[in-house]
């Protein structure tokens, strides 16, 4: 009988301690979903803007490479073409990256873009 009374007293204490936590109002699901939706839209907008800038940058590099290719030697064209193709591949990965792989794709594009720029300035030092 003593065991039952002790169990009842401990159980009452535990329930009483849990009541304040249960009495707090939870975040309304609609508000929580709305906040997540706004955050997702901001991320999507930023991502879309970044992808568009990457496409614009690649378009500009392709134009430069085409103009330069008319007057460049074979070795210089080959180096530039390799760097440009790597940057284009990285730009395509941006478009297809999952939310989880976005940062990796972004870093890959930035690295490939910097390599393209470095290659350009190495083979065409007049254009800085």
VEXSE-918009 format. One record per atom (N, C-alpha, C): residue number from 1; x, y, z. Coordinates in Angstrom, 2 decimals. Example, Ala and Ser with C-alpha at 12.3 -4.5 7.8 and 13.67 -1.06 7.14 Angstrom:
% VEXSE-918009
R  seq     east    north       up
R    1    13.19    -5.69     7.80
R    1    12.30    -4.50     7.80
R    1    13.20    -3.30     7.80
R    2    12.85    -2.25     7.08
R    2    13.67    -1.06     7.14
R    2    12.90     0.03     7.87
***
This chain:
% VEXSE-918009
R  seq     east    north       up
R    1     0.82    -1.18     0.00
R    1     0.00     0.00     0.00
R    1     0.87     1.26     0.00
R    2     1.98     1.21     0.80
R    2     2.88     2.36     0.83
R    2     3.44     2.63    -0.56
R    3     3.74     1.58    -1.31
R    3     4.29     1.72    -2.66
R    3     3.29     2.42    -3.56
R    4     2.02     2.08    -3.41
R    4     0.98     2.71    -4.23
R    4     0.87     4.20    -3.90
R    5     0.93     4.56    -2.65
R    5     0.82     5.97    -2.24
R    5     2.02     6.76    -2.75
R    6     3.22     6.19    -2.60
R    6     4.43     6.86    -3.09
R    6     4.34     7.05    -4.60
R    7     3.90     6.04    -5.32
R    7     3.76     6.13    -6.78
R    7     2.75     7.20    -7.16
R    8     1.65     7.26    -6.42
R    8     0.62     8.26    -6.70
R    8     1.14     9.67    -6.46
R    9     1.89     9.87    -5.40
R    9     2.44    11.19    -5.08
R    9     3.46    11.60    -6.15
R   10     4.35    10.70    -6.52
R   10     5.36    11.00    -7.55
R   10     4.69    11.28    -8.88
R   11     3.69    10.47    -9.22
R   11     2.95    10.67   -10.46
R   11     2.27    12.03   -10.50
R   12     1.69    12.44    -9.38
R   12     1.03    13.75    -9.30
R   12     2.04    14.87    -9.49
R   13     3.20    14.72    -8.87
R   13     4.25    15.74    -9.02
R   13     4.69    15.85   -10.47
R   14     4.85    14.73   -11.12
R   14     5.28    14.74   -12.52
R   14     4.22    15.39   -13.41
R   15     2.97    15.08   -13.18
R   15     1.90    15.69   -13.96
R   15     1.83    17.19   -13.73
R   16     1.98    17.60   -12.50
R   16     1.94    19.02   -12.17
R   16     3.09    19.76   -12.85
R   17     4.27    19.15   -12.89
R   17     5.43    19.78   -13.53
R   17     5.22    19.88   -15.03
R   18     4.52    18.94   -15.60
R   18     4.31    18.93   -17.05
R   18     3.22    19.89   -17.49
R   19     2.32    20.26   -16.60
R   19     1.20    21.12   -16.97
R   19     1.63    22.48   -17.54
R   20     2.58    23.20   -16.94
R   20     2.95    24.48   -17.53
R   20     3.45    24.36   -18.97
R   21     4.20    23.31   -19.26
R   21     4.68    23.12   -20.62
R   21     3.53    22.81   -21.56
R   22     2.58    22.03   -21.09
R   22     1.45    21.67   -21.94
R   22     0.50    22.85   -22.09
R   23     0.47    23.75   -21.11
R   23    -0.46    24.87   -21.14
R   23     0.02    25.99   -22.08
R   24     1.31    26.01   -22.43
R   24     1.81    27.05   -23.33
R   24     1.22    26.86   -24.71
R   25     0.83    27.95   -25.34
R   25     0.28    27.80   -26.68
R   25     1.39    27.42   -27.66
R   26     1.10    26.49   -28.50
R   26     2.06    26.07   -29.53
R   26     2.02    27.08   -30.67
R   27     3.08    27.11   -31.45
R   27     3.08    27.97   -32.63
R   27     2.01    27.48   -33.58
R   28     1.13    28.36   -34.01
R   28     0.08    27.92   -34.92
R   28     0.70    27.31   -36.18
R   29     0.22    26.16   -36.62
R   29     0.80    25.50   -37.79
R   29     0.77    26.40   -39.03
R   30    -0.28    27.17   -39.19
R   30    -0.37    28.03   -40.38
R   30     0.72    29.08   -40.36
R   31     1.01    29.67   -39.18
R   31     2.05    30.68   -39.07
R   31     3.41    30.06   -39.33
R   32     3.65    28.88   -38.76
R   32     4.92    28.19   -38.94
R   32     5.13    27.89   -40.42
R   33     4.10    27.39   -41.11
R   33     4.21    27.08   -42.54
R   33     4.45    28.35   -43.35
R   34     3.80    29.45   -42.92
R   34     3.97    30.72   -43.64
R   34     5.40    31.22   -43.51
R   35     5.97    31.12   -42.32
R   35     7.36    31.55   -42.10
R   35     8.29    30.70   -42.95
R   36     8.08    29.39   -42.97
R   36     8.92    28.52   -43.79
R   36     8.77    28.87   -45.26
R   37     7.54    29.15   -45.70
R   37     7.30    29.50   -47.10
R   37     8.03    30.78   -47.47
R   38     7.97    31.79   -46.60
R   38     8.68    33.04   -46.87
R   38    10.18    32.78   -46.95
R   39    10.71    32.00   -46.03
R   39    12.15    31.69   -46.04
R   39    12.51    30.92   -47.32
R   40    11.67    29.96   -47.72
R   40    11.93    29.22   -48.95
R   40    11.88    30.14   -50.16
R   41    10.93    31.06   -50.19
R   41    10.85    31.99   -51.31
R   41    12.08    32.88   -51.39
R   42    12.57    33.36   -50.24
R   42    13.79    34.18   -50.24
R   42    14.97    33.38   -50.76
R   43    15.09    32.14   -50.31
R   43    16.20    31.30   -50.76
R   43    16.07    31.02   -52.25
R   44    14.85    30.78   -52.71
R   44    14.63    30.51   -54.13
R   44    14.95    31.74   -54.96
R   45    14.54    32.92   -54.47
R   45    14.83    34.16   -55.19
R   45    16.32    34.39   -55.27
R   46    17.02    34.24   -54.14
R   46    18.47    34.41   -54.14
R   46    19.14    33.41   -55.06
R   47    18.68    32.18   -55.00
R   47    19.24    31.12   -55.84
R   47    18.98    31.42   -57.32
R   48    17.75    31.83   -57.62
R   48    17.41    32.15   -59.01
R   48    18.23    33.31   -59.54
R   49    18.44    34.32   -58.71
R   49    19.25    35.47   -59.09
R   49    20.69    35.03   -59.33
R   50    21.22    34.19   -58.46
R   50    22.59    33.71   -58.59
R   50    22.76    32.90   -59.87
R   51    21.81    32.01   -60.14
R   51    21.88    31.19   -61.36
R   51    21.82    32.08   -62.60
R   52    20.96    33.10   -62.58
R   52    20.87    34.01   -63.72
R   52    22.18    34.77   -63.93
R   53    22.80    35.21   -62.84
R   53    24.09    35.90   -62.96
R   53    25.15    34.96   -63.51
R   54    25.11    33.69   -63.10
R   54    26.07    32.71   -63.61
R   54    25.87    32.51   -65.12
R   55    24.61    32.44   -65.54
R   55    24.33    32.29   -66.98
R   55    24.83    33.51   -67.76
R   56    24.57    34.70   -67.21
R   56    25.03    35.92   -67.87
R   56    26.54    35.96   -67.96
R   57    27.20    35.55   -66.88
R   57    28.66    35.53   -66.86
R   57    29.19    34.55   -67.91
R   58    28.57    33.39   -68.02
R   58    29.02    32.41   -69.01
R   58    28.76    32.90   -70.43
R   59    27.66    33.60   -70.63
R   59    27.39    34.15   -71.95
R   59    28.51    35.13   -72.33
R   60    28.89    35.98   -71.38
R   60    29.96    36.95   -71.63
R   60    31.30    36.26   -71.89
R   61    31.60    35.21   -71.12
R   61    32.84    34.48   -71.36
R   61    32.84    33.81   -72.73
R   62    31.71    33.26   -73.12
R   62    31.63    32.63   -74.45
R   62    31.85    33.65   -75.56
R   63    31.30    34.85   -75.39
R   63    31.53    35.91   -76.37
R   63    33.00    36.29   -76.43
R   64    33.63    36.47   -75.26
R   64    35.06    36.81   -75.20
R   64    35.91    35.71   -75.85
R   65    35.58    34.46   -75.52
R   65    36.35    33.33   -76.06
R   65    36.22    33.25   -77.57
R   66    35.03    33.52   -78.07
R   66    34.83    33.48   -79.52
R   66    35.64    34.57   -80.21
R   67    35.60    35.78   -79.67
R   67    36.38    36.89   -80.24
R   67    37.87    36.62   -80.14
R   68    38.31    36.11   -79.00
R   68    39.72    35.85   -78.78
R   68    40.20    34.69   -79.65
R   69    39.33    33.71   -79.87
R   69    39.69    32.53   -80.65
R   69    40.07    32.86   -82.08
R   70    39.57    33.96   -82.60
R   70    39.88    34.37   -83.97
R   70    41.34    34.80   -84.12
R   71    41.95    35.24   -83.01
R   71    43.31    35.75   -83.11
R   71    44.32    35.01   -82.23
R   72    43.87    34.01   -81.47
R   72    44.74    33.32   -80.52
R   72    45.39    32.10   -81.16
R   73    46.46    31.68   -80.53
R   73    47.13    30.45   -80.95
R   73    46.39    29.23   -80.44
R   74    46.74    28.07   -80.96
R   74    46.05    26.83   -80.61
R   74    46.16    26.48   -79.13
R   75    47.33    26.65   -78.55
R   75    47.53    26.31   -77.13
R   75    46.68    27.21   -76.24
R   76    46.66    28.49   -76.54
R   76    45.86    29.44   -75.75
R   76    44.37    29.12   -75.88
R   77    43.92    28.82   -77.09
R   77    42.51    28.47   -77.30
R   77    42.15    27.22   -76.52
R   78    43.05    26.24   -76.54
R   78    42.78    24.99   -75.84
R   78    42.67    25.23   -74.33
R   79    43.60    25.98   -73.76
R   79    43.56    26.28   -72.32
R   79    42.27    27.01   -71.94
R   80    41.92    28.00   -72.74
R   80    40.71    28.77   -72.47
R   80    39.46    27.90   -72.62
R   81    39.45    27.05   -73.62
R   81    38.29    26.19   -73.86
R   81    38.10    25.20   -72.71
R   82    39.18    24.65   -72.19
R   82    39.08    23.71   -71.06
R   82    38.50    24.42   -69.84
R   83    39.04    25.60   -69.53
R   83    38.56    26.35   -68.36
R   83    37.11    26.78   -68.56
R   84    36.75    27.17   -69.78
R   84    35.38    27.61   -70.07
R   84    34.40    26.45   -69.94
R   85    34.78    25.27   -70.44
R   85    33.89    24.10   -70.33
R   85    33.68    23.69   -68.88
R   86    34.72    23.78   -68.07
R   86    34.57    23.45   -66.64
R   86    33.62    24.44   -65.96
R   87    33.74    25.71   -66.31
R   87    32.85    26.72   -65.72
R   87    31.41    26.51   -66.21
R   88    31.23    26.16   -67.47
R   88    29.89    25.89   -67.98
R   88    29.27    24.68   -67.29
R   89    30.06    23.64   -67.11
R   89    29.55    22.46   -66.40
R   89    29.14    22.82   -64.97
R   90    29.96    23.62   -64.32
R   90    29.64    24.05   -62.95
R   90    28.37    24.91   -62.94
R   91    28.19    25.75   -63.96
R   91    26.98    26.58   -64.04
R   91    25.74    25.71   -64.24
R   92    25.85    24.66   -65.03
R   92    24.72    23.74   -65.21
R   92    24.39    23.00   -63.92
R   93    25.41    22.68   -63.15
R   93    25.18    22.01   -61.86
R   93    24.40    22.93   -60.91
R   94    24.63    24.23   -61.03
R   94    23.87    25.18   -60.21
R   94    22.38    25.05   -60.49
R   95    22.03    24.97   -61.76
R   95    20.62    24.89   -62.15
R   95    19.96    23.63   -61.64
R   96    20.72    22.55   -61.57
R   96    20.14    21.25   -61.22
R   96    20.40    20.84   -59.77
R   97    21.06    21.68   -59.00
R   97    21.42    21.31   -57.63
R   97    20.19    21.23   -56.73
R   98    20.19    20.24   -55.88
R   98    19.14    20.12   -54.87
R   98    19.41    21.16   -53.79
R   99    18.46    21.34   -52.91
R   99    18.65    22.27   -51.80
R   99    19.85    21.85   -50.97
R  100    20.02    20.58   -50.81
R  100    21.13    20.05   -50.02
R  100    22.48    20.25   -50.74
R  101    22.50    20.17   -52.05
R  101    23.74    20.28   -52.80
R  101    24.05    21.67   -53.32
R  102    23.19    22.65   -52.96
R  102    23.34    24.01   -53.49
R  102    24.68    24.64   -53.12
R  103    25.05    24.59   -51.87
R  103    26.30    25.24   -51.44
R  103    27.50    24.63   -52.14
R  104    27.50    23.33   -52.30
R  104    28.61    22.65   -52.99
R  104    28.65    23.07   -54.46
R  105    27.49    23.14   -55.10
R  105    27.43    23.55   -56.50
R  105    27.88    25.00   -56.66
R  106    27.46    25.84   -55.73
R  106    27.83    27.26   -55.76
R  106    29.34    27.42   -55.61
R  107    29.92    26.70   -54.66
R  107    31.36    26.75   -54.44
R  107    32.11    26.23   -55.68
R  108    31.59    25.17   -56.28
R  108    32.19    24.62   -57.49
R  108    32.19    25.62   -58.64
R  109    31.07    26.34   -58.78
R  109    30.99    27.34   -59.85
R  109    31.96    28.48   -59.59
R  110    32.00    28.95   -58.34
R  110    32.90    30.06   -58.02
R  110    34.36    29.69   -58.30
R  111    34.72    28.47   -57.95
R  111    36.09    28.00   -58.19
R  111    36.37    27.91   -59.69
R  112    35.45    27.32   -60.43
R  112    35.63    27.17   -61.88
R  112    35.64    28.54   -62.57
R  113    34.81    29.45   -62.11
R  113    34.76    30.80   -62.68
R  113    36.07    31.54   -62.42
R  114    36.61    31.40   -61.22
R  114    37.89    32.04   -60.90
R  114    39.01    31.44   -61.74
R  115    38.97    30.14   -61.95
R  115    39.97    29.48   -62.79
R  115    39.88    29.99   -64.23
R  116    38.67    30.17   -64.72
R  116    38.47    30.71   -66.06
R  116    39.04    32.12   -66.15
R  117    38.75    32.93   -65.17
R  117    39.27    34.30   -65.15
R  117    40.80    34.31   -65.10
R  118    41.36    33.46   -64.25
R  118    42.83    33.37   -64.15
R  118    43.44    32.92   -65.47
R  119    42.81    31.93   -66.11
R  119    43.30    31.45   -67.41
R  119    43.23    32.56   -68.44
R  120    42.13    33.29   -68.46
R  120    41.96    34.40   -69.39
R  120    43.07    35.44   -69.23
R  121    43.33    35.83   -68.00
R  121    44.34    36.86   -67.77
R  121    45.76    36.35   -68.02
R  122    45.95    35.06   -67.88
R  122    47.28    34.48   -68.17
R  122    47.54    34.48   -69.68
R  123    46.54    34.14   -70.48
R  123    46.77    34.05   -71.92
R  123    46.47    35.36   -72.64
R  124    45.80    36.27   -71.95
R  124    45.45    37.56   -72.55
R  124    45.70    38.68   -71.53
R  125    46.98    38.92   -71.19
R  125    47.28    39.89   -70.12
R  125    46.87    41.32   -70.46
R  126    46.64    41.61   -71.71
R  126    46.25    42.98   -72.09
R  126    44.84    43.32   -71.59
R  127    44.01    42.31   -71.38
R  127    42.62    42.54   -70.94
R  127    42.50    42.29   -69.46
R  128    42.63    43.35   -68.68
R  128    42.51    43.20   -67.22
R  128    41.37    43.98   -66.69
***
